[in-house]
Amino acid sequence: MSKRVLVVEDQEDNREILRALLESIGHQMIEAFDGEAAVAKAIEYRPDLILMDIQLPVMDGYEATRRIRANVELRSIPIIVVTSYALSGDEEKARAAGCDAYVTKPYSPRELVAKINQFLK
Amino acid sequence: MLDRLPIGIKVFIAPAIIIALMLCVMLVSELAVRRQQAAFLQVVGGSLTTSTTTTRLLLAVADVQSEILRYLQLRQRLAAGETVLVDLSRSVISKYQLVDRLFLTVKSTSGAAESDAISNITDFLTIHRAVSLKIVDGAPVTNMTTSTLMAHYQQLQSYIVELATRSLESAQNSETETEKFIKNFSYYLLGGLIVIMAVSIFLTIYVGRAISKPITNMISVMSSIAVGNFAVSIPGMQRRDEIGAMARAVGVFATVSKQLRDREQSLVEARALAEGASRHKSQFLANMSHELRTPMNAILGYTELILDNIYGELADKMRAVLVRIQINGKHLLGLINDVLDLSKIEAGQLTLSAAEYSIKDVVHNVYGAVEPLARAKGLALTVQMPAKLPTAQGDERRITQVLLNLVGNAIKFTDKGDVAITVSSSELSFTVAIRDTGPGIALADQLKIFEEFQQADSSTTKKKGGTGLGLAISKRIIEMHGGQLRVDSEPGAGSTFYFTIPIKVGAELS
């Protein structure tokens, strides 16, 4: 069953890898390049899952996660933070913002697929 | 002038001056007493003697006169040569001798003021004596003789009375003078004592201040220097006494203190600069590592997608090359991760997130992760743990990282035999030992392996892979937990790495 996954990522290569990965397991990918666009796309498409980068232009991933969590209609969408922003305390900050899982880059695509499947069952 | 005298001498000046002044007063008193004595003697031995002797002289003269008058009366009735007359004449002569003696005393004791009276008395006494002696010698007596004698006697008597009055007056005068002198003298003595006391007090205060003031000044100067005010001027540098020596010593002290402070300041600045530079370097490394991960993600991600046939079936030759790309990419990522860890440690950005954890779980997780590697090399991997272990507190992720590194190393360097993990605990800490049957490490290399980018034999890096950063990072992580990481090894006898960490790591590490 095809699901809609919103990928918030400013790096084209990373988006490309995720697109190939998601399409290979039969999911539809929606893209957003920054935090503000992420919130807008979430409202527009109501995705089943969000993959959120932290270091983003305009609005960072923490703030975007907080906005989505503050919206009653979007609140229940699972959010996986995917970031190379891996200084100590970053995971705590992401969890505090309201994410459901935390994956550091570089990730193994296979591991990420396993994580995605956990939330889309 | 006072500045040139040593304090040791200055201290004696005041008492010396006071003693000298007191000696003066004693001398003056002695002189005064002597003068008073002289004055007393003048009254007692002079005027007073004159006065009393004169009175006696008057009586003696009256006695002589009455004897002569009696002789004259008897001469009219008796013949010359009668015994009574002879006796009387002898008596008159002897009484004159008494008169002479007394007059001699009067003359010797009388003062200049009485000299007129004395000469008058001398004259009239001579005449009176001449007339009297003529009578007792038997010269004819007439009425004229008697009346002349009487007249002379009266003159003599009045002069003697005058002398007595004069000498009494003189005695009274000198008594008054002496009294006045004694009175004045006691005033002078009192005044002198007051002056001495005033001078003593002044001298004591002056000398005291002359000593204490420069010392007080020096104390405030030294206090200023102590708080770092080196610009303060030091008084008394030119003095030749102890204060001068002290001032010069304080000058040296101030100069040295200033040099020390300047040196310390420049050291602090240099240190701050060095620390800043080190922080910048570490920050740069941390940022670089982060930036390096993004493209690594794309490289490894695409590689894995291709290997997973997402872009279609892959020729075997191409797959083999891609596997090499993947292996090398992962090694590069390992390097980047280690450098990031190390630079975070150097920059002080690696903090522990302390939470409760089970060392048992840590060991089981690590065992699960590395067991396939051991099996692939034909090595036995064993774990020995007490059944019960206390719940520990610390950064589970970091401790897992350390154990993974140590066990991974053991498997990597051991070709034959086994690797054993042993956990033991005491009341406050537990120890994890990882023993292998590998080549062992020479004593000289046992310290080097904990340094960055060092392996016991640099050729092993090429043979066995690895960044040479793992042990350095592990050591730092264990030390951040308040523990120690050590090695026991001998070439050919295998190695045992063991770390001891407190069961509860303080909350300050979180």
Interface residues (C-beta under 8 A of the other chain):
Chain A: Q11 D13 N14 E16 I17 A20 L21 S24 S84 Y85 A86 L87 S88 G89 E92 K105 P106 Y107 S108 P109 R110
Chain B: A286 H290 R293 T294 P295 M296 N297 A298 L300 G301 Y302 E304 L305 D308 I310 Y311 L333 L340 K344 Q349 L350 T351 S353
